[in-house]
C-alpha cells in the first residue's frame, strides 16, 4: 500500500550515520549509541560510508541543528556519495521531509531502522502483527506531502476553495491506514486471548515461572537452550528473538519451572514497540522471578543492565525478584576478569551468577539460585501414605520430587519435596 514504510535495504546501499548531541551529553555515551547504530544498520545489509557526531547548542525545529550545520552534513553525504542519511536521533515527520528536501536522498532515523529489523525478524503471527502495527503507527504521520505532486501536475484550476488530488489521496490513505490498524488490533486481541488461556492453564497447574530478560544479543536464547536442552533459535545477531518461547525444566530440588525467553531490549527502544509488544512482554510482569542476562564482556554492560531495568519498570515488572547472569565471561581477558566482575556486581542489589553459556560454565550455580528464589514455595517432609491412597503418591511424583520410598505393611513411607500448596492438603499424612 502507498503509505507503508518502503523496504529500505532494497532502495539504499551507502549510508552516512549522524548523531546530533547537546553540550550536556556525555561524549562517550553518544559514541556508544552511534556505534550501536552501526550494528543496527549493518543488520539491514546497508553499507556504511561514514559516521559523524555533531553538537548543537540547542535542538532546532527544522533540522535538529542549525542551517549551517545541516549544510555541512549535506556536503559530507554528497562527498561520500551516500544515498541515505541515517540519524541516531529520533526525528519528526517534518524534520525527515526537510532533510530529504535538503539532501535529495533517503533519510531515516533510529526508530525506523529498528522497525525494519523487527520486520525482518518476525516469524510468528503475533510478532508479525505487532511489528506491522508499530510500523503503521510510525508511517501514519509521515503521509503528509506524499501525494503533493498530484496537485502540481493538476495545476490550480478549480478555484481556491477546491481540494487538490494530493489532498484527497492523503485522506483516502489515512482512512485505509486507520482501518488496517483497527483490523490488526482485533487480530492481536484474538492471539492474546489464546496466550491468556495458555497462561491460565499454567497457573491452574501451579507451576512457577521465570522470565529471561535482557539486552539484545546478550545470550538469552542460548541460556534457555542450555538449561532446557531445547533448540530455540539462537543467533549472534540483534533481535534474533521476537517471540516468547517457554520451556519446562526441573530444578535440583525436583520443582518444575517454566522458563520463558523474551524479546531483547535496546537503548532508546521506540516507545511504540514497547506498546506493541506489551502482551508478549507481559510474561516478565507475571513471572515469579526474572533472570536478567547481561553480556559482561561488553564495555557498556552496566548501561545495558540499566536500560533493561528501565523498560521493566515501564512494564510494571521492575519490582520482581531478579537473578543477574553475567554472561560471556570467557570473552573477558583472564587477567581482567576478577576485577571486571567485582566492578559490575558491586552495583547490583541481589544475586549475581557468573556464566559462559557457550562454555557451559555456571549452569549449576544458576539452577541453585533458582531453587533459592522459589524456596518459599516448597516443603521437604516425610509422609506415611496408605497404599489405598496411591493417587496421592502419583501426584507427588507429578508435582514434586520423591527423595526416598520405603514400605511398612500397608503404608508407604515417602520423603518428598512438594509445593507447599499441595503439602498443606496432605498434612494429615505427615510424619
N, C-alpha and C positions, 0 to 999 in steps of 0.2 A: 504494500500500500504506500501511497505517496508520502505519508507522514512518518513512516518508520525510520529508525536510525539506519543509515546505509552501512553496509559491511566495509568498514574502513581498510582492513588488511588487503582487500582486493582493489582498493582505489588508490592507496598511497604506498610508497616504498621507502621514502627518505624523510625522516622526521628530525626536526630540531626541538629539543626539550628545553623548556624555560620555566624557571621558578622566580616569582616576584615576592620579595620579602620586605618586611618593615624594619626600621632601625632597632627595635627591641627584640627581634627574633635572634635566637641562637644560631650562629652560622653553622655549627656542627650539625644541628638538627635539620636545618634547611638542606644541607648537603646530603644527609642521610635520607631524607624524603625524596630528593632528586635522584639519588642512587636507586632507591626503591622504585621510582617511576621508570627508570631504565629497565629494571627487571619486568615490570608490568608490560611495557611497550614491547619488549623482546618476546614476551609470551604471545603477542598478537602477530608475530612474524614481520613486524615493521622494522626496517633498518634505521639506525640512529646515526645521524651525521654530526651531532654535537649536543652538548648541554650548556646551559647558561644560567647563572644565578645573578639576578639583578635586584637592587634595592631601591625603594622609593620612600620618600618621607611620609606619604600617606597614600591610601588606595584611591584611585580616581574612578569615576563612574564610567568613563568611556573605554579606557584600555587597562584599567587597574593601575598602570603607571602613567606618567605624563606623555604628551605628544612626542617630545624629543626622544625619550627612551624607547617609545614604541617604534619610531622611525629607525633607531639603531637595531632593534630586534628584527624589523622587516628586512634591513640590509643584510644582517647576519644570515637570515634564512635564504635570501637571494644568492649571497656569495657561496653558500654551502649547497646550492641547487636543491634545497629542500622542497618537497611537495606537500609537507604537512608541518604544522606548528602545534606542539602539544604542551599545555600548561599544567604544572603540578598544582596550581591553584584551581579552585572551583570558579568557573566564570559563568556569568549570567547569559541568557539568550541574546540580549542586546550587545553585550561585550563580544560574544562569539561572532555576531554579524559584523560588528565594527572591525574586528581583527581580520575577518575574511575579506572585507571590502578593502582594507589597507594592504594586505599582503597578496591577495589574489590566489591563495592556496587554502587547503582544508585546515580548519582549526578545531582542535579537541581539547578537553580538559581531563583531569584525573578521573572524575566520576564516569565520563563516557568510556574511558579506557577500561575501567573496572567492570562496567556494564557489558562491554564487548567480550571480556574474558569470561564473565559469568555465562554469557550466551553460548560461548564455545564449549563450556564445561558441563552445562546442564544435560542430564541424561533422563531422569525420571519425569513423569508428567507433572508432579508437584514442582520440581525445580524449574522446569521449562516455563510453567505458568507464572511462577514467582518472578523469574527474570523478565519475562515478557511484560508483566505488569509494571515493573520498575522502569523498563526501557520506554514503555508507552508514556508513563508519567513524566519521564525526562524529556521525551520528544515533544509532548503536547505544547508547552510554552514556546518551543522553537519553531513552530509552524508559521508564525507571523512573517510575512515577507517572502515566503517560499513561492508564491504564485503572482508576485507583483509584475513579473514580466508579461503576464497576460494583459494587464492594464496598459503597459507600454505599447504592446502590439496593437491593442484595440484603439488607442488614441483617446481623446477626451470627448468624443461625441456622446450625446445623450443627456447633456445638462449637468450642472454642478451637483445636483442632489442625487443623481443616479449612482448606483454602486457598480464598481468595475468587476470584470470577470475574476480577477485575482481575489478580491474580497469575498465573492460568492464561493469560490473554490475553497478558500480557507475555512469558511463556515461549514461547508459540506464535510471537509476533512475533520474538523473539530467534532462534529456530530458523530461521524463514524468512529473516531478515536474514543469518545466518551462511551459509545455503545459497546465497543470492543472491551474497554476497561471494565464495564459492568459485567459483561459475559465472563471475563477472566475471574472476577471476584466471585461470581456464582459458582464457577467450576472449582475454584480453590476451596470454597465452603464445603463442597461435597468431598473433596480429597481430605480436608481437615477433619470432617466428621468421621471418616474412616480411620484416620490416625487416632482420634479421640477414643473410638471404640476399641482399638488395639491397646491403647494405654489403660483403659478401664479393665480390660481383661488381665493385664499385668498386675494392676492394683488388687484385683479380686484374688489373684494367686499370692498376693503379699510378698512379691519378690522385690528386694531393694534394687535401686538403680544408681548408676554413676554416669555422669556426662563427661566425655572427654572434650575439653575446650582448649583454645589457644590460638596463637598467631598462625597465619597461613604458612604452610611448609615447615612446621615445627616437628612433624613426625607423628601426628595424632592417629592417622590410619595405620601406620606401621606399628604403633603401640597396640592398637586393637588387634591387629593380626597376631602379634607376638603373644598377647595374653589369652586370646581365644582360640588360636590355632586356625583362624579363618584366612581367607584371601580377599579381603576388601581392597579395592583399587588404591594403591599407594605409589605415587609418583613424585619425583623431585621437581615439581612444578607448582606455581602458585594456584591456589584454589582447585586442587585436584578433586576435592570432595565438596559437593554442594548439597548432597542428600544425607539425611541421618541414616546411619546403619547401626543396628543393635545386635549384639551377640551375648549369649549367656555363658558365663564362666563359673567355675566352682572355686571358692576360696579355700585356703588351708584348713579352716575350721568346719568345712562342709557346707557353708552357706552358699546358696546360688546368688549370683549378682549379674544383673543385666547392664552391660556397658554400651554406651551409645556415642558414636563418633558424630561430630557436628561440623558445620561449615567454619572455615578458618576466618579469623579477623585480620584487619589491617588498619594502620593509622589512617585517619580521615576516611573511614569507610562511609560511603554515602548513606545518609540517614534513610533515604527511600529503600535502600537494600535491607537495612535492619528491619524496617517496617514490613517489607515484602517477605522476609524470611522469619518473621516473628513466630509463626506457628512451628516451624522447624526448630528454631532456637528455644522454643518453649520447653524442650526436653531438658535444657540446662536449668531452667527455673524450677521444674518439678522434681529434679533428681534429688536423691538423699544426700549426695555429696558430689563435688566436682573434682576432676583430675585435670589440672592445667598443665599442658605440655609447653615447655619453653626451650628453644634452641640455645643452649648455654654457650655454644661456640660463636654465636653472633655478637658482635660488639654492641649491638643495640638490644640485648636480651632484656634488660630492665625496662626499656621503653616498650618492648613487645608485651611484657608482663603487665605493665600499667595500662596499655591500650586494651588488652583483654579484660582487665578488671573494670575499666570504664564502660565497655559495651555490656558486660554482665550487670553492672549497676543499672544501666538503661533498660535492660530486660527484666529487672526485678530479681535477679539471681545473685546480686552482689554479696548477700549475707549468708549464702550457702556455705557449709563446711567445704574446705578445699585442701587437696594434696597437690603440691607443686612438684612436677617432674622436670629436673634439669636434664634434658636430653642432649645427645650428640657430644657427650663429654670426651669421647675418644678423639674428637677433632681438635680439642684444646691441647696445645703442646704440653707434654708431661711436666716440664719444669714450671709451668704457669698454672697447672690445673688446680692445685690445692688453694692457692691464693684467690684464683678466679671464683671458685665455688664458694669460698668463705665470704667473699665480697658480695656475691649475688644473694646468698642465703641470709645474710645479716639484715636485710631489709624486709624479709618475708616473715610474717607472724603466723606460723603454722608449720606443719610437717613438710619437709623437702626430701625428695628422693633423687639420688644421682643415677643416671641411666645412660646407656648407649643401646638403643633398641636394635641398631644394626649389629652390634657385637653381643647381643643378648646379655647385657650386664645390668643388674639392678631389678630384674623382674621379681625376684623373691622378696626383696625389701618392699616393693610396691604392693604385692599381694598382702604382706603383713600389715602394711599401713591401711589397706582397705578393710582388713579384719578389725583393726582398731577403730576405724571410722564407724563401723557398724556394731561395735561391742555392746551397745545398749539394746540391740535388737535380739540377742540370742541368750540362751541359758544352757549351761552344762550341768547335767544331773544324771542320777541313776533311777530307773523305774522298774517296778515289778508289774509286768503286764500278763494277765491271764491269757493263755493260748486261745481261749474263746474270743478274745478281743484282738485277733491277729490284724484286723483292719487298721488298728492304731499303729502297730509296728510297720505296716505298709506305708502309712502316712509319714512316719518317722524317716523311713528310707527316702521318700519322695521329697520332703520339705526340709530335711536336716541331714545330719551326718551321724551314723551309728558308730561309736568307737569300739564297743565290745558287746557280745551277747553270750549269756550263759543260761542254762536251763535248770530249774529247781522244781521237780514234779510237774505240775500243770501250769507253771509260770515261766516266763522268760525274764531274766534279769538283764536289762538293757541300759548301757551307759551311752548317752547321746548328746549332741549339740543341736538344740532346736530353737526355732523362732519363739520369742517369749509369748507371743500371742497364742501359739499352739500349746506350748508347755504349760501355760496357766490353765488351759482347758483339761489337761490330763493330770493336774496336780495331785489328784487323789491316789494316783499310782506311784507318786514319788517316794523313793526310799529315804 
